[in-house]
Each structure stands twice: as structure tokens, then as C-alpha cells.
Amino acid sequence: MESSLASPAQAYAPLWLKVLVIVMGLLIIAGFIVIAAEIARRMSSPNTGRSPAASFSERIALPAGARVVSMTAAGDRLLVHVETQGGPTAAYVVDPRTGTLLGTIEFTPGIAR
């Protein structure tokens, strides 16, 4: 007479498989902990990759009779709106960390489109 029940050795997973599943589960948990710790570290100090800006003194020459109308932060740049007497309006693009003039954009009067 044959029994339809499996033998006890076949009913349970091998020991090595149980150990492998437990180790992999622990690795997944450790990975989540490392990721959460790194996210928390980056959120608490978002600018650690950049060195703090040293104080600087920069002179940007404006045309004679020009005046600064406004300054606006745009991303990691500073836009300085400058009007000149009888000349075009310009925007000076400045790096606020170093005070370096990155470029100018002139708005000359033209034909309307």
C-alpha cells in the first residue's frame, strides 16, 4: 500500500534555502536603512558638496550714466537689470558665489514683430 503523503524530507525546504532567504531578507533591510540614512544626511546638509563661498570684492564696470534698476536671483545666477542714458537696456549675468560677470544681454530698440 502506497502512501499519498510526501516524506518529511520532501515536505520542508532544505536548510540552506531557509538560510539563504533569511540572509537576503537581512540584506534588503540593511540596504533600506543605508538609503534612508543617506537621504536624511543629504536633506540635513544639502550643500556639503560645495565649498562655502569666501567673501569677495568684485567691481563690474557699467557704462557712463548707467544705473542698476533691479537684481533678481535666477537659479544659481544673479541677473542685474541696468539702464543706460540714451542707450540700450542690459542684463548682467553674475555668479553670486564669486562675483564674476558671466555675460551681458543687451536689449536694443528694434522693429516690433
ROKENU-266143 format. One record per residue (C-alpha): residue number from 1; residue in three letters; x, y, z. Coordinates in steps of 0.05 Angstrom, whole numbers. Example, Ala and Ser with C-alpha at 12.3 -4.5 7.8 and 13.67 -1.06 7.14 Angstrom:
BEGIN
1 | ala | 246 | -90 | 156 $
2 | ser | 273 | -21 | 143 $
END
This chain:
BEGIN
1 | met | 0 | 0 | 0 $
2 | glu | 28 | 67 | -22 $
3 | ser | 20 | 129 | 19 $
4 | ser | -1 | 193 | -16 $
5 | leu | 35 | 236 | 35 $
6 | ala | 104 | 262 | 20 $
7 | ser | 162 | 242 | 64 $
8 | pro | 183 | 293 | 117 $
9 | ala | 248 | 308 | 79 $
10 | gln | 208 | 329 | 18 $
11 | ala | 155 | 369 | 56 $
12 | tyr | 203 | 420 | 83 $
13 | ala | 250 | 466 | 45 $
14 | pro | 324 | 449 | 53 $
15 | leu | 362 | 484 | 108 $
16 | trp | 408 | 521 | 60 $
17 | leu | 347 | 552 | 25 $
18 | lys | 320 | 578 | 91 $
19 | val | 387 | 608 | 109 $
20 | leu | 393 | 640 | 40 $
21 | val | 323 | 672 | 46 $
22 | ile | 338 | 699 | 115 $
23 | val | 406 | 728 | 94 $
24 | met | 376 | 760 | 32 $
25 | gly | 319 | 790 | 74 $
26 | leu | 370 | 819 | 122 $
27 | leu | 410 | 849 | 64 $
28 | ile | 347 | 882 | 37 $
29 | ile | 331 | 912 | 105 $
30 | ala | 403 | 937 | 113 $
31 | gly | 400 | 968 | 44 $
32 | phe | 337 | 1006 | 61 $
33 | ile | 369 | 1031 | 125 $
34 | val | 431 | 1055 | 88 $
35 | ile | 388 | 1091 | 35 $
36 | ala | 344 | 1124 | 88 $
37 | ala | 406 | 1147 | 127 $
38 | glu | 437 | 1176 | 64 $
39 | ile | 373 | 1213 | 45 $
40 | ala | 368 | 1241 | 116 $
41 | arg | 441 | 1263 | 114 $
42 | arg | 433 | 1298 | 48 $
43 | met | 369 | 1333 | 69 $
44 | ser | 400 | 1359 | 133 $
45 | ser | 461 | 1388 | 97 $
46 | pro | 444 | 1398 | 23 $
47 | asn | 505 | 1439 | 4 $
48 | thr | 561 | 1397 | 34 $
49 | gly | 589 | 1382 | -36 $
50 | arg | 602 | 1456 | -48 $
51 | ser | 654 | 1495 | -11 $
52 | pro | 626 | 1556 | 24 $
53 | ala | 636 | 1620 | -14 $
54 | ala | 692 | 1662 | 12 $
55 | ser | 679 | 1736 | 18 $
56 | phe | 698 | 1773 | -45 $
57 | ser | 700 | 1842 | -73 $
58 | glu | 686 | 1848 | -147 $
59 | arg | 678 | 1911 | -189 $
60 | ile | 635 | 1907 | -251 $
61 | ala | 644 | 1967 | -296 $
62 | leu | 580 | 1999 | -321 $
63 | pro | 576 | 2048 | -379 $
64 | ala | 578 | 2121 | -360 $
65 | gly | 510 | 2145 | -336 $
66 | ala | 483 | 2075 | -326 $
67 | arg | 443 | 2056 | -265 $
68 | val | 423 | 1990 | -234 $
69 | val | 347 | 1983 | -236 $
70 | ser | 338 | 1915 | -203 $
71 | met | 371 | 1849 | -185 $
72 | thr | 338 | 1781 | -190 $
73 | ala | 362 | 1712 | -170 $
74 | ala | 351 | 1662 | -225 $
75 | gly | 373 | 1592 | -206 $
76 | asp | 446 | 1596 | -187 $
77 | arg | 456 | 1663 | -223 $
78 | leu | 442 | 1736 | -207 $
79 | leu | 411 | 1779 | -261 $
80 | val | 425 | 1854 | -255 $
81 | his | 379 | 1899 | -296 $
82 | val | 418 | 1961 | -319 $
83 | glu | 391 | 2022 | -356 $
84 | thr | 437 | 2069 | -393 $
85 | gln | 424 | 2141 | -413 $
86 | gly | 402 | 2141 | -485 $
87 | gly | 428 | 2071 | -497 $
88 | pro | 402 | 2000 | -493 $
89 | thr | 378 | 1966 | -431 $
90 | ala | 421 | 1908 | -409 $
91 | ala | 420 | 1848 | -363 $
92 | tyr | 485 | 1830 | -329 $
93 | val | 491 | 1756 | -310 $
94 | val | 533 | 1747 | -247 $
95 | asp | 555 | 1686 | -208 $
96 | pro | 535 | 1705 | -136 $
97 | arg | 585 | 1657 | -104 $
98 | thr | 646 | 1690 | -136 $
99 | gly | 620 | 1757 | -162 $
100 | thr | 645 | 1740 | -232 $
101 | leu | 610 | 1773 | -290 $
102 | leu | 588 | 1714 | -334 $
103 | gly | 558 | 1755 | -391 $
104 | thr | 514 | 1811 | -412 $
105 | ile | 449 | 1813 | -452 $
106 | glu | 433 | 1878 | -487 $
107 | phe | 361 | 1897 | -506 $
108 | thr | 366 | 1945 | -564 $
109 | pro | 305 | 1980 | -591 $
110 | gly | 282 | 1947 | -655 $
111 | ile | 223 | 1937 | -701 $
112 | ala | 163 | 1905 | -668 $
113 | arg | 146 | 1836 | -695 $
END
